[in-house]
Amino acid sequence: MIELVLFDLDDTLFAHRGAVEAGILAHRVAHGLLGDDLAEFARWNELEEVHYHRYLTGELDFLEQRRERVRGFVEPHGITIADADADAWFERYLAEYRLAWRLHDDALPALDELGARGIRTGIITNGDIVFQSSKIEGLGLADRFEHVVASGSVGVAKPDARIFHLACDLFGVPPETAAYVGDRLETDAVGAASAGLTGVWLARTPPTDEQRRRAGDAGARVIRLLSELRDVV
């Protein structure tokens, strides 16, 4: 019986990708960085994936990964940028990003339903606790979760089993009574299932047959909307 549901934050509860696109578009326009919108979004997203992973593995610190993302983004426009200017550039982008913060439409109803059923909730996020907590507070979620576990504070990141076990220990429950819900198949659902939790992949875009097979082989469940959690928990 599941007594605890743990959530990923970005692109699971929080519409991170939409906020990124709105933020980078507004920031590009303000700086006259013209170009194909889809290509620019794709490059910014790719830079986030590459350099955030370097942060998670300890190759870069949190500030350095931001600077590398800025440098990679402006370089095709013929711009080289010093550390202080990169920091200022990213802060101006963040201001636009924050203006676009919102929850996915199915987030609050799912949390309300779990609360009504007496199921405890928490968050495990790969990121910096200060920055991720600012999102949680800004989105009005601060009172929704008993605990928030961030990789930047505990020294291990998903899909490492230790971060899932640490969260379960914090709540005082065995892994087999907990579920973890996230938008990444391997990092979230397969990682959680491998750690002994019920791994749930939130596939907001239609998964391929191969992805469904991978989830099934790992013992993870697949849902398309958070409302479908009632069929799992």
ZAMARGU-4260 file (C-alpha; in steps of 0.2 Angstrom, whole numbers, plus 5000, padded with zeros to 4 digits):
<rodrens>
0) 5000/5000/5000 | 5007/5017/4995 | 5007/5030/5009 | 5019/5042/5002 | 5020/5050/4985
5) 5036/5059/4980 | 5037/5071/4965 | 5049/5078/4953 | 5047/5097/4952 | 5052/5103/4935
10) 5041/5098/4920 | 5031/5087/4932 | 5022/5099/4943 | 5030/5115/4937 | 5029/5120/4919
15) 5047/5123/4917 | 5050/5121/4899 | 5036/5133/4894 | 5043/5146/4907 | 5060/5143/4899
20) 5054/5147/4881 | 5044/5162/4887 | 5059/5169/4896 | 5072/5166/4883 | 5061/5173/4870
25) 5058/5189/4880 | 5076/5190/4884 | 5082/5188/4866 | 5070/5201/4860 | 5077/5213/4873
30) 5095/5210/4868 | 5091/5210/4849 | 5097/5192/4847 | 5087/5188/4832 | 5085/5170/4824
35) 5073/5156/4822 | 5063/5154/4838 | 5063/5135/4838 | 5082/5133/4834 | 5086/5146/4848
40) 5075/5136/4860 | 5082/5120/4855 | 5100/5127/4858 | 5096/5134/4875 | 5088/5118/4880
45) 5102/5108/4874 | 5114/5119/4884 | 5104/5117/4899 | 5105/5098/4898 | 5123/5097/4895
50) 5129/5110/4908 | 5117/5106/4921 | 5122/5088/4920 | 5140/5094/4923 | 5134/5103/4938
55) 5125/5087/4945 | 5141/5077/4942 | 5152/5090/4952 | 5162/5096/4936 | 5155/5113/4938
60) 5147/5123/4952 | 5130/5130/4951 | 5136/5147/4945 | 5148/5140/4933 | 5135/5130/4924
65) 5125/5146/4921 | 5139/5155/4914 | 5143/5141/4902 | 5125/5141/4896 | 5126/5159/4893
70) 5142/5158/4883 | 5136/5144/4872 | 5120/5153/4868 | 5128/5170/4863 | 5143/5163/4854
75) 5134/5159/4838 | 5129/5178/4838 | 5147/5183/4838 | 5147/5188/4856 | 5161/5183/4869
80) 5156/5187/4887 | 5166/5189/4904 | 5160/5180/4920 | 5152/5196/4927 | 5143/5200/4911
85) 5137/5182/4910 | 5130/5182/4928 | 5121/5198/4924 | 5114/5191/4907 | 5108/5176/4916
90) 5100/5186/4930 | 5090/5196/4917 | 5085/5180/4909 | 5079/5173/4926 | 5068/5189/4928
95) 5059/5185/4912 | 5058/5166/4917 | 5050/5170/4934 | 5037/5180/4926 | 5031/5165/4916
100) 5031/5153/4931 | 5015/5142/4932 | 5010/5125/4937 | 5003/5112/4925 | 4984/5112/4926
105) 4983/5094/4933 | 4996/5098/4948 | 4984/5105/4961 | 4970/5093/4958 | 4981/5078/4960
110) 4989/5085/4976 | 4972/5089/4983 | 4966/5071/4979 | 4981/5064/4987 | 4979/5075/5003
115) 4960/5070/5004 | 4966/5052/5004 | 4978/5055/5018 | 4993/5051/5007 | 5009/5061/5012
120) 5019/5070/4998 | 5036/5077/4996 | 5048/5082/4982 | 5065/5075/4976 | 5073/5087/4964
125) 5090/5087/4955 | 5096/5105/4959 | 5100/5119/4971 | 5089/5119/4986 | 5088/5138/4987
130) 5083/5140/4969 | 5071/5125/4969 | 5063/5131/4985 | 5061/5149/4977 | 5050/5140/4964
135) 5040/5130/4977 | 5036/5146/4987 | 5033/5156/4971 | 5021/5143/4965 | 5011/5143/4981
140) 5017/5125/4985 | 5027/5128/5001 | 5013/5121/5013 | 5010/5106/5001 | 5025/5095/5005
145) 5032/5089/5021 | 5050/5088/5015 | 5060/5094/4999 | 5076/5084/4995 | 5088/5092/4983
150) 5103/5084/4976 | 5113/5100/4979 | 5111/5098/4997 | 5113/5079/4999 | 5127/5076/4987
155) 5119/5063/4976 | 5107/5065/4962 | 5094/5055/4953 | 5094/5041/4947 | 5106/5036/4961
160) 5096/5025/4973 | 5103/5034/4988 | 5093/5050/4985 | 5077/5040/4985 | 5082/5030/5000
165) 5087/5046/5009 | 5070/5054/5006 | 5061/5038/5012 | 5071/5038/5028 | 5067/5057/5030
170) 5049/5052/5030 | 5051/5036/5040 | 5044/5025/5027 | 5051/5009/5018 | 5054/5012/4999
175) 5040/4999/4995 | 5027/5010/5002 | 5032/5025/4992 | 5030/5031/4974 | 5040/5043/4964
180) 5033/5053/4950 | 5043/5062/4937 | 5044/5067/4918 | 5060/5058/4914 | 5059/5039/4911
185) 5077/5034/4916 | 5081/5048/4929 | 5064/5047/4938 | 5054/5032/4935 | 5067/5019/4931
190) 5078/5026/4945 | 5065/5025/4958 | 5059/5008/4953 | 5077/5002/4954 | 5078/5009/4972
195) 5063/4999/4977 | 5049/5012/4975 | 5035/5012/4963 | 5042/5022/4949 | 5029/5032/4939
200) 5034/5040/4922 | 5023/5055/4918 | 5024/5055/4899 | 5015/5071/4894 | 5020/5068/4876
205) 5015/5051/4869 | 5029/5038/4873 | 5036/5026/4860 | 5033/5008/4861 | 5051/5006/4865
210) 5050/5018/4880 | 5034/5008/4886 | 5044/4992/4885 | 5058/5000/4895 | 5047/5006/4908
215) 5038/4989/4909 | 5055/4980/4910 | 5060/4991/4925 | 5043/4988/4934 | 5039/5007/4931
220) 5021/5013/4928 | 5017/5025/4914 | 5004/5039/4915 | 5000/5053/4903 | 4992/5065/4916
225) 4993/5067/4935 | 4975/5063/4937 | 4979/5045/4932 | 4989/5043/4948 | 4973/5037/4956
230) 4975/5021/4945 | 4993/5018/4952 | 4992/5024/4970
</rodrens>
